[in-house]
Amino acid sequence: MTTVEGVVPAGRSGGGAVRARRPLAARIVARTGGGAVRVFLVLVALFWLMPSVGLLLSSLRSPQHIAESGWWQIFSEPAQITWDNYSRLLSNDKVMGSLLTTAAITVPATVLVVVIGSLAGYAFAWMDFPGRDGWFLAVVGLLVVPVQVALIPVAKLFGAVGLFETTAGVILFHTAFGLPFAVFLLRNFFAEIPRELLEAARLDGAGELRLFTRVVLPLGGPAIASLAIFQFLWVWNDMLIALIFADSGNPPVTVALQQEVRQFGNTIDVLAPGAFLSMVVPLIVFFAFQRQFVSGVMAGAVK
C-alpha cells in the first residue's frame, strides 16, 4: 500500500509537469473542445468567403438588378440568374487578352524566381566562396527596400534600354524584387538538410549539380512549392507595377479592370465576371497545391 501511495503522487506530479509544458494553443483547444473550435473556424471561413460569393452572385445578375438591389436578393429571386454577363465577357477582346497577358507575365516571373532562388539558396547554404556571409546579409538587407523607392530609377533604366512598357520589363521587375525573399527562404530551408546526406552523396561521386538536383531539390520540394504559390499570387494580383511598366495597349487583367471602372455604370456586366474570373485563377492554383503549401509551412515551423 505504501508503494502504491508513493507512486500515484509521483505520477500525478509528472502528469502536471507535462500538462504545464503543453503549448498555450493546445491547452485552449483542449478546454474549449474540438467541436466549438471547428464551428468557429467554419464561421471564419464563411466570413472570409463572403466577398467572393457576393462577387460571383453579382456576376450572375443583370446590370439593372445590380443597380436596384444587393447581391443577396438572388436568394429570394433565383430568376435573376443569367449567363449573359459571361457571354459579353468572352466577347470582350480587351479583358480576355489581358488574362493572357497576365499569364505571360506571371508564369515566367514565378519560374525565374524559383529557379534562381533555388540555385542561390543552395550556394549560400552549402557552398564555400569568398564573402558568402556578407553577400547573404546584403540579400537579406534587400528585403526591407520598398518597391516604391525603385519605381522612378527602374523606370529611367528601362526607358534607356528599351524595356519600358514591355512584358519583359514587368517580368524582370517582379523577378528582381522576388529574389531576395526566395533566396532567404530557400537558403534557411536547405541549411536544415542533414549534412550526412550530402557527404554520402559526395562520397558516391556526385558533383554539385547532381547533388542539387538529386538530393536538395526533392527534400526542398515543400518550401519550393510554397515559394511558387506566394510568387504566383503576388505577381497575378499586382496592379502597381503593371500600371507603370506594362504596355498600356495590352495591359494585365488588373489594369484592364481598373480601366473598366472608369465607366462603371456602363460596363458592370463585364467588370463583375471579369473580376471574379481573375480571382478564380489564383484560388485554383492555391487549392491545387495546398498540400505542398501546408507541408512547407509546417516543415519550416518544426525546423
C-alpha positions in Angstrom: 0.0 0.0 0.0 2.8 2.3 0.8 4.4 1.7 -2.6 1.2 2.5 -4.4 0.7 5.7 -2.5 4.2 6.7 -3.3 3.8 6.0 -7.0 0.5 7.7 -7.5 1.5 11.2 -6.3 4.7 10.9 -8.4 2.6 10.1 -11.5 0.3 12.9 -10.7 3.1 15.4 -10.3 4.7 14.1 -13.5 1.5 14.5 -15.4 1.1 18.0 -14.1 4.6 18.8 -15.3 3.7 17.5 -18.7 0.5 19.5 -18.8 2.4 22.6 -17.8 4.7 22.2 -20.7 1.9 21.9 -23.3 1.6 24.8 -25.7 -0.9 27.5 -25.0 -2.8 26.9 -28.2 -3.1 23.2 -27.3 -4.4 24.0 -23.8 -7.0 26.4 -25.3 -8.2 23.8 -27.8 -8.4 21.1 -25.1 -10.5 23.4 -22.8 -12.9 24.7 -25.4 -13.4 21.4 -27.1 -12.8 20.4 -30.7 -16.4 20.9 -31.8 -16.5 24.6 -30.7 -13.2 25.3 -32.5 -14.5 23.7 -35.7 -17.6 25.8 -35.6 -15.6 28.9 -35.0 -13.3 28.0 -37.9 -16.2 27.3 -40.2 -17.7 30.7 -39.4 -14.4 32.5 -40.0 -14.1 30.6 -43.4 -17.6 31.7 -44.4 -17.0 35.3 -43.4 -13.7 35.2 -45.4 -15.5 33.7 -48.5 -18.4 36.2 -48.3 -16.9 38.8 -50.7 -16.0 36.1 -53.2 -19.5 34.6 -53.1 -21.0 38.1 -53.4 -18.9 38.8 -56.5 -19.9 35.5 -58.0 -23.6 36.2 -57.5 -23.3 39.7 -58.8 -21.6 38.4 -61.9 -24.8 36.3 -62.5 -27.2 39.2 -62.3 -28.1 41.8 -64.9 -26.9 45.4 -64.7 -30.4 46.5 -63.9 -30.7 44.2 -60.9 -27.3 45.1 -59.7 -28.2 48.8 -59.7 -31.5 48.2 -57.9 -30.5 45.9 -55.0 -27.7 43.9 -53.4 -26.4 40.5 -54.4 -28.2 38.7 -51.6 -31.6 39.3 -53.3 -30.7 36.5 -55.6 -31.7 34.0 -52.9 -35.2 35.3 -52.8 -35.4 35.8 -56.6 -33.4 33.0 -58.3 -34.9 34.0 -61.7 -32.3 36.9 -61.7 -29.5 34.4 -62.5 -28.3 34.8 -66.1 -25.1 33.9 -68.0 -25.3 36.9 -70.3 -22.6 38.7 -68.5 -20.1 35.9 -69.1 -21.1 35.9 -72.8 -20.3 39.6 -73.0 -17.0 39.0 -71.2 -15.9 36.3 -73.6 -16.7 38.6 -76.5 -14.6 41.5 -74.9 -11.2 41.1 -76.5 -9.6 43.6 -74.2 -10.3 41.8 -71.0 -9.8 38.3 -72.4 -6.5 39.4 -73.9 -5.5 40.9 -70.6 -5.8 37.5 -68.9 -3.4 36.1 -71.5 -1.0 39.0 -70.8 -1.2 38.4 -67.1 -0.4 34.7 -67.6 2.5 35.6 -69.9 3.9 37.8 -67.0 3.1 35.6 -64.0 4.4 32.2 -65.2 7.9 33.4 -66.3 8.3 35.6 -63.2 7.4 32.7 -61.0 9.7 30.2 -62.8 12.7 32.5 -62.8 12.3 33.3 -59.1 12.0 29.6 -58.2 14.9 28.5 -60.3 17.4 31.3 -59.5 16.3 31.4 -55.8 16.8 27.6 -55.5 20.3 27.8 -57.0 21.3 30.8 -54.9 19.8 29.3 -51.8 21.8 26.1 -52.3 25.0 28.1 -52.9 24.6 30.2 -49.7 23.7 27.1 -47.7 26.3 24.5 -48.8 29.0 26.1 -51.0 32.0 27.9 -49.7 33.1 31.0 -51.6 34.7 34.3 -50.6 32.3 36.7 -48.9 29.5 34.3 -48.7 28.1 35.6 -45.4 28.5 39.2 -46.5 26.6 38.6 -49.7 23.8 36.8 -47.9 23.5 39.7 -45.5 23.2 42.0 -48.5 20.5 39.9 -49.9 18.6 39.9 -46.6 19.0 43.7 -46.5 17.2 44.0 -49.8 14.1 42.6 -48.2 13.5 46.0 -46.4 13.7 48.0 -49.6 10.2 49.2 -50.6 9.1 48.7 -54.1 8.0 52.4 -54.3 11.6 53.5 -53.8 12.8 51.8 -57.0 9.9 52.8 -59.3 11.5 56.0 -60.7 15.1 54.7 -61.0 14.0 51.5 -62.7 11.6 53.4 -65.0 14.5 55.5 -66.2 16.7 52.5 -66.6 14.0 50.6 -68.6 13.4 53.6 -70.7 17.1 53.8 -71.6 17.4 50.2 -72.6 14.0 49.9 -74.3 12.2 47.8 -71.7 9.7 50.4 -70.5 6.1 49.4 -71.3 7.1 45.8 -72.3 6.2 42.4 -70.9 9.8 41.6 -70.4 10.3 44.7 -68.3 7.5 43.7 -66.0 8.8 40.2 -65.7 12.3 41.4 -64.8 11.0 43.8 -62.2 8.9 41.1 -60.5 11.9 38.7 -60.7 14.3 41.2 -59.2 12.0 42.0 -56.2 11.0 38.4 -55.6 14.5 37.0 -55.5 15.6 38.4 -52.0 12.7 36.7 -50.2 13.2 33.5 -52.3 16.9 33.3 -51.5 16.3 34.0 -47.8 13.6 31.4 -47.6 15.3 28.6 -49.5 18.7 29.1 -48.0 17.3 28.7 -44.5 15.4 25.6 -45.6 18.3 24.0 -47.4 20.6 24.7 -44.5 18.5 22.3 -42.3 19.2 19.3 -44.6 21.4 16.8 -42.7 25.0 17.2 -43.7 25.4 13.4 -43.6 23.2 13.1 -46.7 25.2 15.5 -48.7 28.5 14.0 -47.6 27.3 10.5 -48.5 26.3 11.7 -52.0 29.7 13.3 -52.4 31.4 10.1 -51.4 29.5 8.3 -54.2 31.0 10.7 -56.7 28.1 13.2 -57.0 29.0 16.7 -58.2 27.4 19.9 -57.1 24.8 19.9 -59.9 23.8 16.3 -59.3 23.8 16.9 -55.6 21.5 19.8 -56.1 19.1 18.1 -58.5 19.0 14.6 -56.9 19.2 15.4 -53.1 18.4 19.0 -52.3 15.5 19.7 -54.7 13.5 16.6 -53.7 14.0 17.4 -50.0 13.2 21.1 -50.5 10.0 20.4 -52.6 7.6 21.7 -49.9 9.5 25.0 -49.5 9.8 25.5 -53.2 6.1 24.9 -53.7 5.3 27.4 -51.0 7.6 30.0 -52.7 6.0 29.3 -56.1 2.5 29.9 -54.7 3.4 33.1 -53.0 5.2 34.5 -56.0 2.4 33.5 -58.4 -0.2 35.2 -56.2 1.9 38.4 -55.8 2.5 38.7 -59.5 -1.0 37.8 -60.6 -2.7 40.2 -58.2 -0.2 43.1 -58.8 -1.5 46.3 -60.1 1.1 49.0 -59.2 4.0 47.5 -61.3 1.6 46.6 -64.1 0.1 50.1 -64.2 3.5 51.7 -64.5 5.7 49.3 -66.5 3.2 47.3 -68.6 2.2 48.1 -72.2 -0.8 50.4 -71.9 -2.2 48.9 -75.2 -2.1 45.4 -73.9 -2.3 45.6 -70.1 -2.6 42.8 -67.5 -6.1 42.0 -66.1 -5.8 44.2 -63.0 -5.1 47.3 -65.1 -7.8 46.3 -67.7 -10.4 46.0 -65.0 -9.3 49.3 -63.5 -9.8 50.9 -66.8 -13.3 49.5 -66.9 -14.1 51.0 -63.5 -13.9 54.5 -65.1 -17.1 53.6 -67.0 -18.6 51.6 -64.1 -22.2 52.3 -64.9 -21.9 51.0 -68.4 -19.6 48.1 -68.0 -20.7 46.4 -64.8 -21.8 43.4 -66.9 -18.2 42.9 -67.9 -16.5 44.1 -64.8 -18.2 41.7 -62.3 -17.5 38.5 -64.2 -14.0 39.7 -65.2 -13.1 40.4 -61.6 -14.4 37.0 -60.5 -12.6 35.2 -63.3 -9.3 37.0 -62.4 -9.8 35.9 -58.7 -10.6 32.3 -59.6 -7.3 31.6 -61.2 -5.1 32.2 -58.1 -7.7 30.3 -56.0 -7.4 27.3 -58.2 -3.6 27.5 -58.0 -3.7 27.7 -54.3 -6.1 24.9 -53.7 -4.3 22.7 -56.3 -1.0 23.0 -54.3 -2.4 23.5 -50.8 -0.9 20.2 -49.6 2.6 21.2 -50.6 2.0 24.6 -49.2 0.9 23.3 -45.8 3.8 20.8 -45.8 6.3 23.6 -46.5 4.8 25.9 -43.8 4.8 23.0 -41.2 8.3 21.9 -42.1 9.6 25.5 -41.6 7.7 25.7 -38.3 9.2 22.5 -37.0 12.7 23.4 -38.1 
